[in-house]
């Protein structure tokens, strides 16, 4: 079964600074990968997804993620943090067997003015 | 196009009671998945229904059950509630089953508090 590891349950960045949220998955077989964002008292919203078309994936709100098979990583980045980016971010992965959707434990992003 | 809707949004129950949560997927979507979100365990997969059939089930006791109707609406039932069942229950829908590149769209969740 797949597993997803998000390093850093809490990340703080200054407004305007680079955002880097880390995600590693367990399998060497390229899965489908997703990043979701959850604002307080809301459901999850898709930021971006990797479906093997391109290793660098651009999402909404200026976020992007790069799939690195050799590192089994799918880290999320944004060049300049905005106050509105403060939220919980979840990395998720599926696999080609069509089984469950696996979520990481989430990273809470704080943006400091 | 309306999003995924979940009812009720908030619920308070006592131990031993049972509860039924409802999820209406996006129009045309045939897959509905349920997740439990708690501060300690994070997001955990409960089960998925596709075209009225349970496709996958997570590692939860039999007290947790669900079903899907012909209009793709889904219900989740928890019997003999325990304090640990207090959580945010999220429903997600997609046209194709999960496990593909298909995007899952999440509802706002039902927050259940068990006293």
Boltz contact constraints between the chains, C-beta under 6 A:
constraints:
  - contact:
      token1: [A, 32]
      token2: [B, 101]
      max_distance: 6.0
  - contact:
      token1: [A, 42]
      token2: [B, 108]
      max_distance: 6.0
  - contact:
      token1: [A, 43]
      token2: [B, 90]
      max_distance: 6.0
  - contact:
      token1: [A, 43]
      token2: [B, 106]
      max_distance: 6.0
  - contact:
      token1: [A, 43]
      token2: [B, 107]
      max_distance: 6.0
  - contact:
      token1: [A, 43]
      token2: [B, 108]
      max_distance: 6.0
  - contact:
      token1: [A, 43]
      token2: [B, 109]
      max_distance: 6.0
  - contact:
      token1: [A, 44]
      token2: [B, 106]
      max_distance: 6.0
  - contact:
      token1: [A, 46]
      token2: [B, 103]
      max_distance: 6.0
  - contact:
      token1: [A, 51]
      token2: [B, 101]
      max_distance: 6.0
  - contact:
      token1: [A, 94]
      token2: [B, 99]
      max_distance: 6.0
  - contact:
      token1: [A, 98]
      token2: [B, 99]
      max_distance: 6.0
  - contact:
      token1: [A, 99]
      token2: [B, 99]
      max_distance: 6.0
  - contact:
      token1: [A, 100]
      token2: [B, 45]
      max_distance: 6.0
  - contact:
      token1: [A, 100]
      token2: [B, 56]
      max_distance: 6.0
  - contact:
      token1: [A, 101]
      token2: [B, 98]
      max_distance: 6.0
  - contact:
      token1: [A, 103]
      token2: [B, 43]
      max_distance: 6.0
  - contact:
      token1: [A, 105]
      token2: [B, 42]
      max_distance: 6.0
  - contact:
      token1: [A, 106]
      token2: [B, 42]
      max_distance: 6.0
